Amino acid sequence: MSHTADLVLTGGPVHTVDPARSRATSVAVRDGRIAAVGHDEVRELIGPRTEVVDLAGKLLLPGFQDAHVHPQGAGLELGLCHLADTVDPAEYLRRIRAYADQHPDAEWITGGGWSLEAFPGGAPTAAALDAVVPDRPVFLPNRDHHGAWVNTRALERAGIDARTPDPADGRIERDADGNPTGMLQEGAVHLVGRLVPDPTPEEQLTALLRAQAVLHSYGVTAWQDAIVGAYANMTDPAPSYLAALDRGLLTARVVGALWWDRERGAEQIPELMARREELNRGRFRAGTVKVMQDGIAENHTAAMLDPYLTGCGCSSDNSGISFVEPGDLRKYVTELDASGFQVHFHALGDRAVREALDAVESARTANGLRDTRHHLAHLQVVHPHDVPRFRALGASANLQMLWAAHEPQMDELTLPFLGDERGARQYPFGDLLRAGVTLAAGSDWPVSSPDPFQALHVAVNRIAPGAPEGTPEFLPGQRLDLGTALAAYTAGSAYVNHLDDITGSIAMGKSADLVVLDRDPFAGPPEEIAATRVLETFVEGQRVHAADDA
C-alpha cells in the first residue's frame, strides 16, 4: 500500500481553524482525507502520482459552510426575470418588459430579487407593472422573499380586491379606499404565489446544480438549506437533491431544514420524522426543522417587544407578527427536541428571539440537554437580557453578517421605525461573542450575496463593501476580528450542521474540503477583505471549482 499522498497543497499559509495548530504551510490528502498538516516535512509524501498545488503564498482555508441558504430558489431566480443587482426602478421595468418580450409563451412573468429601498416605503405598485406587462400576470418576490410585487392581472387571477381580508400572517398593501396597490407582505404572498405554475423537475434540478456551482465558486463546500418543503412560491427542493444524489451530481454536503407548516400543529411531527428517514441519504441529511417565527423589520412584521414607531416618531399599534403562538411554540419545540430534531428558527425581532429562546428553554427543562444544536438565524434586534441566554441554553447564533451595515434599507426603512435605543441593539455580534455564544454564519442567498468574503468584510469593518466615502461604521462595538468571523463561517457552521467531526477545520483525519484564495486577507488591510477571491475549491480532495486564473 502506497503511503504517498494523492494531493499536496504547499508553499503558502494554511489557516487551519484548528486550535491545536492554527497555521501551517503544507497539507497532504489521501483517499479524500487530510493525511498530514505541517511544513516542509509534508512534502515527503509527494510521490510520482501526487498532484501538487503550489499555493505561491496564497491562503488555504477549510471549506466555508453556509448555515442558512436557499440554493434552488436562488438558482431558479438566476434563470428567470432576475432583478437582484440593481436598485433602479426604471431598470426593473426595462428588464421585466424585456423578459416578457423574450418569453411570449410564458403564462406568468416571474423571477424576483428587487430591493425594497428602490421604492417609497418599500412598496411598488401594480400600475407600474401594468404599463410594461398588461396582458399576463406578473409575480415578483422581493430580495428578502417576505413580500411580492404583482400586477393587476395577477390580483384579478387571485380574486384579490378591496373586500379581500388580510390573512392572519400577512398584509395586502392598500390605497386610501382599501383597494390593493400591488404589494403583498408575508402570508399574503401565497394568495398569488400558489397560482404560479411550478417549474418542471428538470428545471428545478438544473437550478439546484446552477446554485451549487455558484456556491462552490465562493468556496462553499457544505450548507444548510433553510427551507425544505413547499412555502409560498418556493418549490420543495427535496426531489432535486435526491435526483442529484441518484445521478452522482451532489458534490456538497447538505443539511435540509424541513419546513414547519405554521397553519398546522404537532400532528405534523410524525410526518416530519418519516420525511427525515426518507431523505437521509449520502451527502444529504434532513434532521432539522425550520420554524419561521416572524417576518422582517422593513415591512414591520418582525416581532418586537415594543411597537414600531410611525413616520413622525410616535408609537404605533403594531409590534409585528409572531407566526406561531408562543405557548404552542414551546410545546412544539419540546416535542421536536425529544424526537431528535434540531430546530432552525427565523427570529429577527427581539420578541421573536425571546420566544425562540423560551421554546429552547422549555425543551431543555423537559428533555435535558440533548445534542440537538438548536440555532437562531438573523438576530437583527436582540434584547440585552437575552444575549447570555444563548450560552446558558446551548443555542447557537446564526449570523447573516452582510446585513450589519448602513445602507438605504437600514437607514430609510428600519432605523426611523425602531428608534435610537432599539436601533443600537441590532446585529450584536460582539456581545454574543463576549457572552461565549457559539457563532455560525450564513448568507440567506438569494436574499443577499452568497460570497462569504462580502459578509466577512462587514463583520470586521461594519461597513458594506463599496459603500460611499464617508459612510459611518454601523455600531462598531459589535465588530468581529477576521479570525473569529471566519471561524463562524467554517467551524461554527460545521458544528450547527453536525459536521464538525469531519469538516470545519484542517486537521488530520478530517475530510479534505479545502479552499485556495487569491491572497492572504489576514496580511492585507481590513478594508480590502471583500476583494478576496476563491481560486480553487475541493470536496474530499476532488476539485469542484477552479477559477480561470487558478
ROVEXLO-107125 format. One record per residue (C-alpha): z, x, y; residue number from 1; chain. Coordinates in steps of 0.25 Angstrom, whole numbers. Layout:
N
KEZA    pz    px    py kolvex lumba
KEZA     Z     X     Y    NUM     A
...
This chain:
550
KEZA    pz    px    py kolvex lumba
KEZA     0     0     0      1     A
KEZA    -4     6    14      2     A
KEZA     7     8    24      3     A
KEZA    -3     9    35      4     A
KEZA    -4    -2    46      5     A
KEZA   -15   -12    48      6     A
KEZA   -13   -11    63      7     A
KEZA    -7    -1    72      8     A
KEZA    -5    -4    87      9     A
KEZA    -1     9    94     10     A
KEZA    -2    16   107     11     A
KEZA     5     7   117     12     A
KEZA    18     0   120     13     A
KEZA    23   -10   110     14     A
KEZA    33   -21   116     15     A
KEZA    39   -26   103     16     A
KEZA    49   -37   108     17     A
KEZA    58   -31    97     18     A
KEZA    71   -26   102     19     A
KEZA    72   -16    91     20     A
KEZA    60    -9    96     21     A
KEZA    55   -14   109     22     A
KEZA    44    -4   112     23     A
KEZA    35     3   102     24     A
KEZA    21     9   103     25     A
KEZA    15     6    89     26     A
KEZA    15    -5    80     27     A
KEZA     9    -6    65     28     A
KEZA     5   -18    58     29     A
KEZA     3   -20    43     30     A
KEZA     0   -33    36     31     A
KEZA     2   -41    49     32     A
KEZA    16   -36    51     33     A
KEZA    21   -25    60     34     A
KEZA    23   -13    51     35     A
KEZA    29    -3    62     36     A
KEZA    33    -3    76     37     A
KEZA    35    10    83     38     A
KEZA    28    22    89     39     A
KEZA    19    34    84     40     A
KEZA    25    32    70     41     A
KEZA    18    19    68     42     A
KEZA     4    26    69     43     A
KEZA     7    32    55     44     A
KEZA     4    18    50     45     A
KEZA   -11    19    54     46     A
KEZA   -20    21    43     47     A
KEZA   -35    21    41     48     A
KEZA   -36     6    41     49     A
KEZA   -26     3    52     50     A
KEZA   -31    -4    65     51     A
KEZA   -25     4    77     52     A
KEZA   -23    -3    90     53     A
KEZA   -22     7   102     54     A
KEZA   -13     0   112     55     A
KEZA   -16    10   122     56     A
KEZA    -4     8   130     57     A
KEZA    -5    -7   129     58     A
KEZA     7   -16   125     59     A
KEZA     9   -22   111     60     A
KEZA    17   -35   110     61     A
KEZA    21   -45    99     62     A
KEZA    12   -57   100     63     A
KEZA    16   -68   110     64     A
KEZA    21   -81   105     65     A
KEZA    19   -94   113     66     A
KEZA    31  -103   111     67     A
KEZA    24  -115   118     68     A
KEZA     9  -117   118     69     A
KEZA    -1  -128   115     70     A
KEZA   -13  -120   109     71     A
KEZA   -22  -131   104     72     A
KEZA   -21  -139   117     73     A
KEZA   -24  -126   125     74     A
KEZA   -36  -123   116     75     A
KEZA   -41  -137   118     76     A
KEZA   -40  -137   133     77     A
KEZA   -48  -124   133     78     A
KEZA   -59  -131   127     79     A
KEZA   -59  -144   136     80     A
KEZA   -58  -146   151     81     A
KEZA   -50  -134   154     82     A
KEZA   -43  -134   167     83     A
KEZA   -31  -124   166     84     A
KEZA   -36  -113   174     85     A
KEZA   -37  -119   188     86     A
KEZA   -29  -128   197     87     A
KEZA   -41  -133   206     88     A
KEZA   -43  -148   205     89     A
KEZA   -57  -147   209     90     A
KEZA   -59  -137   197     91     A
KEZA   -53  -146   188     92     A
KEZA   -62  -157   191     93     A
KEZA   -74  -148   191     94     A
KEZA   -70  -143   176     95     A
KEZA   -68  -158   172     96     A
KEZA   -81  -162   177     97     A
KEZA   -88  -150   171     98     A
KEZA   -81  -152   157     99     A
KEZA   -85  -167   157    100     A
KEZA   -99  -163   160    101     A
KEZA   -99  -153   149    102     A
KEZA   -94  -163   139    103     A
KEZA  -101  -176   141    104     A
KEZA   -98  -182   128    105     A
KEZA   -83  -179   129    106     A
KEZA   -75  -193   128    107     A
KEZA   -64  -187   136    108     A
KEZA   -63  -175   146    109     A
KEZA   -50  -168   143    110     A
KEZA   -44  -154   143    111     A
KEZA   -34  -150   154    112     A
KEZA   -25  -139   160    113     A
KEZA   -25  -143   174    114     A
KEZA   -13  -140   183    115     A
KEZA    -4  -149   190    116     A
KEZA    -4  -141   203    117     A
KEZA   -18  -144   205    118     A
KEZA   -15  -158   210    119     A
KEZA    -6  -164   219    120     A
KEZA     7  -168   212    121     A
KEZA     0  -163   199    122     A
KEZA    -7  -176   198    123     A
KEZA   -23  -176   197    124     A
KEZA   -30  -189   198    125     A
KEZA   -39  -197   189    126     A
KEZA   -48  -199   201    127     A
KEZA   -51  -184   202    128     A
KEZA   -55  -184   187    129     A
KEZA   -63  -197   189    130     A
KEZA   -72  -190   199    131     A
KEZA   -77  -180   189    132     A
KEZA   -76  -188   175    133     A
KEZA   -76  -203   178    134     A
KEZA   -83  -207   165    135     A
KEZA   -73  -201   154    136     A
KEZA   -58  -200   152    137     A
KEZA   -52  -187   157    138     A
KEZA   -39  -182   151    139     A
KEZA   -34  -168   156    140     A
KEZA   -20  -163   153    141     A
KEZA   -14  -154   164    142     A
KEZA   -10  -140   161    143     A
KEZA     4  -143   156    144     A
KEZA     0  -155   148    145     A
KEZA    10  -164   153    146     A
KEZA     0  -172   161    147     A
KEZA   -15  -176   161    148     A
KEZA   -25  -179   171    149     A
KEZA   -34  -191   168    150     A
KEZA   -46  -199   174    151     A
KEZA   -47  -214   176    152     A
KEZA   -56  -215   163    153     A
KEZA   -44  -209   155    154     A
KEZA   -34  -218   161    155     A
KEZA   -43  -230   158    156     A
KEZA   -45  -225   144    157     A
KEZA   -30  -225   142    158     A
KEZA   -27  -238   149    159     A
KEZA   -18  -232   160    160     A
KEZA   -17  -240   173    161     A
KEZA    -7  -244   183    162     A
KEZA     0  -253   172    163     A
KEZA     2  -242   162    164     A
KEZA    16  -237   161    165     A
KEZA    20  -223   161    166     A
KEZA    24  -218   147    167     A
KEZA    39  -214   145    168     A
KEZA    35  -200   144    169     A
KEZA    25  -199   155    170     A
KEZA    19  -203   168    171     A
KEZA     6  -209   173    172     A
KEZA     4  -204   187    173     A
KEZA     0  -216   197    174     A
KEZA    -4  -219   211    175     A
KEZA     4  -228   220    176     A
KEZA    -2  -240   214    177     A
KEZA     2  -236   200    178     A
KEZA   -12  -232   195    179     A
KEZA   -13  -220   186    180     A
KEZA   -19  -208   194    181     A
KEZA   -24  -199   183    182     A
KEZA   -12  -190   179    183     A
KEZA    -3  -193   167    184     A
KEZA    10  -186   164    185     A
KEZA    17  -183   151    186     A
KEZA    17  -194   141    187     A
KEZA     6  -202   150    188     A
KEZA    -4  -191   146    189     A
KEZA    -4  -197   132    190     A
KEZA    -9  -210   137    191     A
KEZA   -23  -204   139    192     A
KEZA   -21  -191   131    193     A
KEZA   -20  -200   118    194     A
KEZA   -34  -205   120    195     A
KEZA   -41  -191   121    196     A
KEZA   -48  -188   108    197     A
KEZA   -42  -177   100    198     A
KEZA   -51  -164    99    199     A
KEZA   -56  -162    85    200     A
KEZA   -48  -154    75    201     A
KEZA   -59  -143    76    202     A
KEZA   -57  -143    91    203     A
KEZA   -42  -142    90    204     A
KEZA   -43  -130    81    205     A
KEZA   -53  -123    90    206     A
KEZA   -43  -126   101    207     A
KEZA   -32  -120    94    208     A
KEZA   -39  -108    90    209     A
KEZA   -44  -106   104    210     A
KEZA   -30  -106   109    211     A
KEZA   -25   -97    98    212     A
KEZA   -36   -87   103    213     A
KEZA   -31   -88   117    214     A
KEZA   -16   -86   113    215     A
KEZA   -20   -74   105    216     A
KEZA   -27   -68   117    217     A
KEZA   -14   -69   124    218     A
KEZA    -6   -62   113    219     A
KEZA     0   -75   108    220     A
KEZA     2   -74    92    221     A
KEZA    11   -86    90    222     A
KEZA    15   -99    97    223     A
KEZA    22  -112    96    224     A
KEZA    12  -124    98    225     A
KEZA    21  -133   107    226     A
KEZA    15  -146   102    227     A
KEZA    10  -148    88    228     A
KEZA     7  -163    87    229     A
KEZA     0  -173    96    230     A
KEZA     4  -174   110    231     A
KEZA    -3  -181   122    232     A
KEZA   -17  -176   121    233     A
KEZA   -13  -164   113    234     A
KEZA   -18  -164    99    235     A
KEZA   -10  -159    88    236     A
KEZA   -13  -144    85    237     A
KEZA    -7  -144    71    238     A
KEZA   -20  -147    64    239     A
KEZA   -27  -136    71    240     A
KEZA   -16  -126    67    241     A
KEZA   -18  -130    53    242     A
KEZA   -33  -129    54    243     A
KEZA   -31  -115    60    244     A
KEZA   -22  -111    49    245     A
KEZA   -31  -116    38    246     A
KEZA   -43  -108    44    247     A
KEZA   -35   -96    46    248     A
KEZA   -36   -97    61    249     A
KEZA   -22   -98    66    250     A
KEZA   -19   -83    70    251     A
KEZA    -6   -87    78    252     A
KEZA     8   -91    73    253     A
KEZA    11  -105    78    254     A
KEZA    23  -114    78    255     A
KEZA    20  -128    80    256     A
KEZA    29  -137    88    257     A
KEZA    28  -151    83    258     A
KEZA    27  -162    93    259     A
KEZA    39  -171    95    260     A
KEZA    34  -185    98    261     A
KEZA    43  -190   109    262     A
KEZA    39  -204   107    263     A
KEZA    46  -203    93    264     A
KEZA    59  -199    88    265     A
KEZA    66  -192    76    266     A
KEZA    57  -199    66    267     A
KEZA    46  -189    69    268     A
KEZA    55  -177    64    269     A
KEZA    51  -179    49    270     A
KEZA    36  -179    53    271     A
KEZA    39  -166    61    272     A
KEZA    45  -160    48    273     A
KEZA    33  -164    40    274     A
KEZA    24  -158    50    275     A
KEZA    31  -145    50    276     A
KEZA    29  -144    35    277     A
KEZA    15  -147    36    278     A
KEZA    12  -137    48    279     A
KEZA    20  -125    43    280     A
KEZA     8  -116    39    281     A
KEZA     5  -102    40    282     A
KEZA     6   -97    55    283     A
KEZA     9  -112    59    284     A
KEZA    23  -118    59    285     A
KEZA    28  -131    65    286     A
KEZA    43  -130    65    287     A
KEZA    45  -134    79    288     A
KEZA    45  -148    86    289     A
KEZA    41  -149   101    290     A
KEZA    49  -159   110    291     A
KEZA    43  -161   124    292     A
KEZA    56  -165   131    293     A
KEZA    50  -166   145    294     A
KEZA    38  -164   154    295     A
KEZA    35  -155   166    296     A
KEZA    41  -153   179    297     A
KEZA    28  -154   187    298     A
KEZA    26  -169   183    299     A
KEZA    41  -172   184    300     A
KEZA    42  -175   169    301     A
KEZA    50  -162   165    302     A
KEZA    64  -168   162    303     A
KEZA    74  -164   173    304     A
KEZA    89  -165   174    305     A
KEZA    87  -170   189    306     A
KEZA    76  -178   195    307     A
KEZA    64  -171   201    308     A
KEZA    62  -171   216    309     A
KEZA    52  -178   223    310     A
KEZA    42  -172   233    311     A
KEZA    52  -174   244    312     A
KEZA    62  -166   236    313     A
KEZA    70  -179   233    314     A
KEZA    76  -182   219    315     A
KEZA    67  -191   211    316     A
KEZA    70  -201   200    317     A
KEZA    62  -192   190    318     A
KEZA    69  -182   181    319     A
KEZA    57  -180   171    320     A
KEZA    56  -185   157    321     A
KEZA    63  -182   144    322     A
KEZA    53  -185   134    323     A
KEZA    63  -186   122    324     A
KEZA    77  -193   125    325     A
KEZA    87  -182   126    326     A
KEZA    96  -189   115    327     A
KEZA    85  -191   106    328     A
KEZA    80  -176   108    329     A
KEZA    93  -171   104    330     A
KEZA    92  -179    91    331     A
KEZA    78  -175    88    332     A
KEZA    80  -160    91    333     A
KEZA    93  -160    82    334     A
KEZA    85  -166    70    335     A
KEZA    73  -157    73    336     A
KEZA    82  -145    73    337     A
KEZA    89  -150    60    338     A
KEZA    75  -151    54    339     A
KEZA    72  -136    57    340     A
KEZA    63  -139    69    341     A
KEZA    62  -130    81    342     A
KEZA    61  -139    94    343     A
KEZA    52  -134   105    344     A
KEZA    56  -142   118    345     A
KEZA    47  -144   130    346     A
KEZA    59  -144   140    347     A
KEZA    54  -142   154    348     A
KEZA    64  -149   164    349     A
KEZA    79  -146   164    350     A
KEZA    83  -159   157    351     A
KEZA    73  -157   146    352     A
KEZA    79  -143   144    353     A
KEZA    93  -149   143    354     A
KEZA    88  -160   134    355     A
KEZA    81  -150   125    356     A
KEZA    94  -141   124    357     A
KEZA   103  -153   122    358     A
KEZA    94  -156   110    359     A
KEZA    95  -142   104    360     A
KEZA   110  -142   106    361     A
KEZA   111  -155    98    362     A
KEZA   103  -149    87    363     A
KEZA   111  -136    87    364     A
KEZA   124  -145    87    365     A
KEZA   119  -154    75    366     A
KEZA   112  -143    67    367     A
KEZA   118  -130    71    368     A
KEZA   110  -118    75    369     A
KEZA    96  -119    67    370     A
KEZA    85  -109    69    371     A
KEZA    76  -119    75    372     A
KEZA    74  -111    88    373     A
KEZA    72  -123    98    374     A
KEZA    65  -120   111    375     A
KEZA    63  -126   125    376     A
KEZA    50  -124   132    377     A
KEZA    46  -124   146    378     A
KEZA    60  -124   153    379     A
KEZA    56  -126   167    380     A
KEZA    69  -131   172    381     A
KEZA    82  -127   165    382     A
KEZA    96  -131   170    383     A
KEZA   105  -118   170    384     A
KEZA   115  -125   161    385     A
KEZA   104  -126   150    386     A
KEZA   100  -111   151    387     A
KEZA   111  -106   142    388     A
KEZA   110  -117   132    389     A
KEZA    97  -112   126    390     A
KEZA   104  -100   121    391     A
KEZA   116  -108   116    392     A
KEZA   107  -117   109    393     A
KEZA    97  -107   103    394     A
KEZA    86  -113   111    395     A
KEZA    74  -105   116    396     A
KEZA    68  -105   129    397     A
KEZA    52  -106   128    398     A
KEZA    47  -101   141    399     A
KEZA    34  -104   148    400     A
KEZA    35   -92   157    401     A
KEZA    22   -94   165    402     A
KEZA    27  -107   172    403     A
KEZA    39  -100   179    404     A
KEZA    31   -97   192    405     A
KEZA    28  -102   205    406     A
KEZA    14  -109   205    407     A
KEZA     9  -123   210    408     A
KEZA    14  -131   199    409     A
KEZA    28  -125   200    410     A
KEZA    28  -125   216    411     A
KEZA    22  -138   219    412     A
KEZA    25  -147   207    413     A
KEZA    38  -142   202    414     A
KEZA    47  -135   211    415     A
KEZA    47  -146   222    416     A
KEZA    51  -157   212    417     A
KEZA    62  -148   205    418     A
KEZA    69  -143   218    419     A
KEZA    75  -130   220    420     A
KEZA    87  -130   210    421     A
KEZA    79  -135   198    422     A
KEZA    67  -127   203    423     A
KEZA    75  -114   201    424     A
KEZA    78  -117   187    425     A
KEZA    64  -116   182    426     A
KEZA    60  -107   170    427     A
KEZA    73  -100   169    428     A
KEZA    68   -89   160    429     A
KEZA    78   -78   165    430     A
KEZA    90   -88   164    431     A
KEZA    86   -91   150    432     A
KEZA    85   -76   146    433     A
KEZA    98   -73   152    434     A
KEZA   105   -84   145    435     A
KEZA   100   -78   132    436     A
KEZA    90   -89   128    437     A
KEZA    78   -85   119    438     A
KEZA    65   -86   127    439     A
KEZA    52   -89   121    440     A
KEZA    39   -91   128    441     A
KEZA    26   -99   128    442     A
KEZA    14  -103   137    443     A
KEZA    13  -118   135    444     A
KEZA    -2  -115   135    445     A
KEZA   -11  -123   139    446     A
KEZA    -1  -127   150    447     A
KEZA    -1  -113   155    448     A
KEZA    -7   -99   151    449     A
KEZA    -5   -94   137    450     A
KEZA    -5   -80   142    451     A
KEZA     9   -74   139    452     A
KEZA     8   -64   150    453     A
KEZA     6   -74   160    454     A
KEZA    19   -80   156    455     A
KEZA    26   -67   155    456     A
KEZA    21   -63   169    457     A
KEZA    28   -76   175    458     A
KEZA    41   -73   166    459     A
KEZA    42   -59   172    460     A
KEZA    37   -62   187    461     A
KEZA    40   -77   189    462     A
KEZA    26   -77   196    463     A
KEZA    14   -83   190    464     A
KEZA     2   -73   187    465     A
KEZA    -8   -73   199    466     A
KEZA     2   -81   208    467     A
KEZA    -2   -80   223    468     A
KEZA     4   -68   230    469     A
KEZA    18   -71   236    470     A
KEZA    21   -81   225    471     A
KEZA    36   -80   223    472     A
KEZA    43   -78   209    473     A
KEZA    48   -90   202    474     A
KEZA    63   -89   200    475     A
KEZA    62   -74   198    476     A
KEZA    76   -74   192    477     A
KEZA    70   -81   179    478     A
KEZA    60   -70   177    479     A
KEZA    60   -62   163    480     A
KEZA    57   -48   161    481     A
KEZA    44   -45   153    482     A
KEZA    50   -41   140    483     A
KEZA    59   -54   139    484     A
KEZA    47   -63   143    485     A
KEZA    38   -56   133    486     A
KEZA    49   -57   122    487     A
KEZA    50   -72   125    488     A
KEZA    35   -73   122    489     A
KEZA    36   -65   109    490     A
KEZA    49   -64   102    491     A
KEZA    55   -77   109    492     A
KEZA    43   -86   105    493     A
KEZA    43   -80    91    494     A
KEZA    58   -84    90    495     A
KEZA    55   -98    94    496     A
KEZA    43   -98    85    497     A
KEZA    52   -94    73    498     A
KEZA    42   -82    72    499     A
KEZA    52   -71    77    500     A
KEZA    54   -65    63    501     A
KEZA    39   -61    62    502     A
KEZA    34   -61    77    503     A
KEZA    38   -59    91    504     A
KEZA    40   -44    91    505     A
KEZA    34   -32    86    506     A
KEZA    43   -27    75    507     A
KEZA    41   -22    60    508     A
KEZA    38   -33    51    509     A
KEZA    34   -43    61    510     A
KEZA    20   -49    62    511     A
KEZA    10   -41    70    512     A
KEZA     8   -51    81    513     A
KEZA     4   -42    92    514     A
KEZA    -2   -42   106    515     A
KEZA    -9   -30   113    516     A
KEZA    -9   -31   128    517     A
KEZA   -18   -24   138    518     A
KEZA    -5   -17   145    519     A
KEZA    10   -16   144    520     A
KEZA    15   -27   154    521     A
KEZA    29   -20   154    522     A
KEZA    23    -8   160    523     A
KEZA    16   -15   172    524     A
KEZA    21   -23   184    525     A
KEZA    26   -37   180    526     A
KEZA    16   -44   190    527     A
KEZA     5   -39   180    528     A
KEZA    11   -45   167    529     A
KEZA     1   -57   168    530     A
KEZA   -11   -47   167    531     A
KEZA    -7   -43   153    532     A
KEZA   -18   -46   143    533     A
KEZA   -18   -46   128    534     A
KEZA   -28   -37   121    535     A
KEZA   -25   -40   106    536     A
KEZA   -17   -50    98    537     A
KEZA   -13   -48    84    538     A
KEZA    -6   -58    74    539     A
KEZA    -1   -52    61    540     A
KEZA    -9   -39    65    541     A
KEZA   -22   -47    66    542     A
KEZA   -29   -47    79    543     A
KEZA   -31   -61    84    544     A
KEZA   -35   -57    99    545     A
KEZA   -42   -45   105    546     A
KEZA   -46   -45   120    547     A
KEZA   -60   -40   123    548     A
KEZA   -54   -27   129    549     A
KEZA   -43   -25   118    550     A
